[in-house]
Structure formats: C-alpha cells, structure tokens
Amino acid sequence: MTDATTPTAAPREWRLASRPTGWPTPENFELAESDVPALGDGQIRVRNEVLSVDPYMRGRMSAAKSYAAPYEVGAAMTGGAVGVVEESRADGVAVGDHVLHGLGWREVAVLDAKDARVVDTDAAPASSYLGVLGMTGLTAYAGLKRIAEVKEGDVVFVSGAAGAVGGAVGQIAKALGAGKVIGSAGSPEKVRHLTEDLGFDAAFSYRDRKVSEALRELAPDGIDVYFDNVGGEHLEAAIGSLRLGGRIAVCGMISVYNDTEPAPGPRNLARLIQTRGRIEGFLVGDHYDLAGEYAAQAATWLADGSLSLRETAVDGFENAVDAFLGVMRGDNTGKMVVRL
Ligand SMILES: NC(=O)c1ccc[n+]([C@@H]2O[C@H](COP(=O)([O-])OP(=O)(O)OC[C@H]3O[C@@H](n4cnc5c(N)ncnc54)[C@H](OP(=O)(O)O)[C@@H]3O)[C@@H](O)[C@H]2O)c1
C-alpha cells in the first residue's frame, strides 16, 4: 500500500562522474538511483524539498586539497538542503519536522539527527535557511563584522553584489551604518535590482566598463571596505581605490574558479603600504559562533525590510546540475536554489 508520502519510484542522487578541467559540463555529473538504508538509532530519513547549489562546490569537484574535502568520483555529492522528516529514530526530531542538513544533491537522505537542525518553515520559507538566514547570510555578516570591521560612515564596495552573499553584504553594511554602498554585477538588470530593490547607493556592470574607472567615478574619495567575491580585476581595482586604513575581506574569487592556470595576482599590492591597508581571507565555517547573534539581527532586519529574501529557484531535481552551472554563469539573482 502506498500514500502521498510513500512514492513508488526509487529516490535519486547526483554523483560526480568525472573531474572537470576548466568549466564543468553536464558530462561531469551522473543521475543515479540511491540506496536508502534502514534507519539506525539516532537517525532520521529526510525527503529533501530544496537544495543549495553554491560556487564552493566547483572546488570540491577538483581533487586539489582545500578546506572542504573533494567529492569522490562515482559517489553522491553533498551540499546544503532542507527537507521534511519522513521517519525518525531520534529523540527531539519528529516526523513532519523540517530540517537543515548537509546531504543535498539527493532526493532522500538518511543521516544522524545530530547533523541536522530543525528549522521553522512557518517563520520563513525553507529555502531561506540555505540563503539569507543560512550559510550565505552568515558569510556576509561575519565578513563585514569580523574581517572588514565595517564602521559607521564607511564607503563599502562589494562584488558579486546581486548574488546570495553579495546582496546580503550590501544590505547588512547599510544596516550596520555604512555611509555608502557600491555594488558590481554582471548585467544592467542586476544593477537596477541593486539600486532599486536592495538599497545600494550606486552600482555598475563590470561587463560594461572597467572596474577601476567605475570606482573612481562612484567613490571619488576612495573606499574603506572591499568585500571580494570575485577576485581578478575587481580586487586590483579595489586596492587601487583603498583609503587610509582600508580593509579588504576576501570571501571568494569566482572569476578564477574555472581557470586552468593560476591567474596573476594584483599588481598594486604596494598600495597597502601607503594606505596601511589590510587584506584578509576568511571562511564562514570559522564563524558559526556568530550564528545566534546573526539570526537575531537578521530577524529584525527582515521584519523592518532592511534585508530581503530574494532568490532564484530552479524547479526539478533533474535540473540541479543546470542550476549549479547557472550559478557559475550568473543566471541567478540572490540565492540559487533547486526546488524538488
Ligand atoms: N569564504 C566563505 O566562507 C564563503 C562562503 C560562501 C560563499 N563564498 C564565496 O562568495 C562568493 C559568492 O558566493 P554566492 O554563494 O553568493 O554565489 P552567488 O554570488 O549567488 O553566485 C555567483 C555569482 O558570481 C558571479 N560571477 C560569475 N563569474 C564571474 C566573473 N568572472 N566575474 C564576476 N562575477 C562573476 C555571477 O553573477 P554576475 O552576473 O554578477 O556575474 C554569479 O551570479 C563566491 O566566490 C563564493 O565562493 C565564500
């Protein structure tokens, strides 16, 4: 006998079929049936409802040693997901609860309940726990507070500004008192979104003009903070515009993730001497102690409208790879998620 919660088709998972050289292609992925084990003590079975696709996953497709272990060729990939608990052998997690966990890229996940967090999908949509109320929101907050040490009146520049982290950076910087927030993104529509919907003071498309020129025009007296999501030309231009005591938080460098040769570094690092500037990389994983503080702040900002929940959703598990490749191409505005 079956009912709505007991689908007959075997659940599926996305596996890494081969490691890409340069840009990933659909051939690097394989859709396969999952082997769903019976639950052990303390475990839950979750039917995923929304999956996260993120730029860091490109790094995990390579064998190179990094902060996150490489995906194994032939094995299911992992990533953030929110789903509904279908069966539980764990105290504190009930059938019907929604949980946030790390076994994305599959329709059904079996995991230890201690590796999942129950989330309130009445308070906010499930997908927001992957974005503005989740990892990407915390990345923006930690980078601004701890690394860039944003201060009242600062001029803040952020690249990848129409993406999940970047959009949150611009809004949170304003909420923390930044005097002026400037964003760069890859299309005129995204630029309009930044100034019209997200409250950026100024924005430009890096595809239409040189970043250094745009910064000279939009921040004639320079910038105090650069939140880097892109690297390359953006980073060099930001160093060139840094003011005395300026801070650069290096969050990501998506412009080089598909390079097959290391890209040359910024040619103007000597400017850090003149400006006593600081450049520092960070990983959100080191800053989860801020999660409670951020959740409380974010709830206030969401309520008063200073932070918004914009996302791009791709429907269908079979389209997860296209959604992931879309993030690398810039198809998304706000957090890219896959709805199952
Ligand atoms: N350090 C950490 O702990 C941490 C945590 C999360 C994310 N990150 C990093 O933060 C950055 C943003 O991540 P996200 O999840 O918020 O992704 P996202 O910004 O939502 O999506 C990626 C965006 O990058 C832009 N992009 C792609 N190629 C580009 C290029 N060559 N030059 C400039 N922009 C390009 C695209 O937008 P356009 O249309 O504007 O090109 C695309 O939408 C990534 O570098 C990621 O690796 C770091």
PDBQT file of the ligand as one rigid body, heavy atoms in Angstrom, charges set to zero:
ROOT
HETATM    1  N1  LIG A 401      34.563  32.369   2.375  1.00  0.00    +0.000 N 
HETATM    2  C1  LIG A 401      33.420  31.723   2.607  1.00  0.00    +0.000 C 
HETATM    3  O1  LIG A 401      33.231  31.123   3.680  1.00  0.00    +0.000 OA
HETATM    4  C2  LIG A 401      32.360  31.725   1.567  1.00  0.00    +0.000 A 
HETATM    5  C3  LIG A 401      31.050  31.309   1.846  1.00  0.00    +0.000 A 
HETATM    6  C4  LIG A 401      30.084  31.406   0.831  1.00  0.00    +0.000 A 
HETATM    7  C5  LIG A 401      30.437  31.895  -0.421  1.00  0.00    +0.000 A 
HETATM    8  N2  LIG A 401      31.717  32.259  -0.662  1.00  0.00    +0.000 N 
HETATM    9  C6  LIG A 401      32.130  32.845  -1.941  1.00  0.00    +0.000 C 
HETATM   10  O2  LIG A 401      31.350  34.020  -2.118  1.00  0.00    +0.000 OA
HETATM   11  C7  LIG A 401      31.142  34.261  -3.498  1.00  0.00    +0.000 C 
HETATM   12  C8  LIG A 401      29.654  34.404  -3.760  1.00  0.00    +0.000 C 
HETATM   13  O3  LIG A 401      29.023  33.166  -3.457  1.00  0.00    +0.000 OA
HETATM   14  P1  LIG A 401      27.439  33.023  -3.547  1.00  0.00    +0.000 P 
HETATM   15  O4  LIG A 401      27.085  31.718  -2.988  1.00  0.00    +0.000 OA
HETATM   16  O5  LIG A 401      26.807  34.243  -3.018  1.00  0.00    +0.000 OA
HETATM   17  O6  LIG A 401      27.217  32.961  -5.121  1.00  0.00    +0.000 OA
HETATM   18  P2  LIG A 401      26.385  33.997  -5.972  1.00  0.00    +0.000 P 
HETATM   19  O7  LIG A 401      27.058  35.330  -5.856  1.00  0.00    +0.000 OA
HETATM   20  O8  LIG A 401      24.949  33.909  -5.616  1.00  0.00    +0.000 OA
HETATM   21  O9  LIG A 401      26.564  33.426  -7.442  1.00  0.00    +0.000 OA
HETATM   22  C9  LIG A 401      27.768  33.562  -8.082  1.00  0.00    +0.000 C 
HETATM   23  C10 LIG A 401      27.783  34.851  -8.932  1.00  0.00    +0.000 C 
HETATM   24  O10 LIG A 401      29.107  35.113  -9.337  1.00  0.00    +0.000 OA
HETATM   25  C11 LIG A 401      29.057  35.965 -10.448  1.00  0.00    +0.000 C 
HETATM   26  N3  LIG A 401      30.173  35.650 -11.361  1.00  0.00    +0.000 N 
HETATM   27  C12 LIG A 401      30.410  34.510 -12.034  1.00  0.00    +0.000 A 
HETATM   28  N4  LIG A 401      31.544  34.619 -12.760  1.00  0.00    +0.000 NA
HETATM   29  C13 LIG A 401      32.024  35.870 -12.540  1.00  0.00    +0.000 A 
HETATM   30  C14 LIG A 401      33.172  36.606 -13.009  1.00  0.00    +0.000 A 
HETATM   31  N5  LIG A 401      34.058  36.052 -13.849  1.00  0.00    +0.000 N 
HETATM   32  N6  LIG A 401      33.334  37.877 -12.588  1.00  0.00    +0.000 NA
HETATM   33  C15 LIG A 401      32.451  38.448 -11.734  1.00  0.00    +0.000 A 
HETATM   34  N7  LIG A 401      31.353  37.801 -11.254  1.00  0.00    +0.000 NA
HETATM   35  C16 LIG A 401      31.157  36.537 -11.660  1.00  0.00    +0.000 A 
HETATM   36  C17 LIG A 401      27.703  35.751 -11.128  1.00  0.00    +0.000 C 
HETATM   37  O11 LIG A 401      26.974  36.962 -11.110  1.00  0.00    +0.000 OA
HETATM   38  P3  LIG A 401      27.182  38.149 -12.225  1.00  0.00    +0.000 P 
HETATM   39  O12 LIG A 401      26.005  38.078 -13.108  1.00  0.00    +0.000 OA
HETATM   40  O13 LIG A 401      27.251  39.361 -11.390  1.00  0.00    +0.000 OA
HETATM   41  O14 LIG A 401      28.463  37.841 -12.963  1.00  0.00    +0.000 OA
HETATM   42  C18 LIG A 401      27.017  34.743 -10.225  1.00  0.00    +0.000 C 
HETATM   43  O15 LIG A 401      25.644  35.001 -10.041  1.00  0.00    +0.000 OA
HETATM   44  C19 LIG A 401      31.800  33.096  -4.237  1.00  0.00    +0.000 C 
HETATM   45  O16 LIG A 401      33.085  33.488  -4.632  1.00  0.00    +0.000 OA
HETATM   46  C20 LIG A 401      31.866  32.016  -3.183  1.00  0.00    +0.000 C 
HETATM   47  O17 LIG A 401      32.877  31.092  -3.441  1.00  0.00    +0.000 OA
HETATM   48  C21 LIG A 401      32.679  32.185   0.303  1.00  0.00    +0.000 A 
ENDROOT
TORSDOF 0
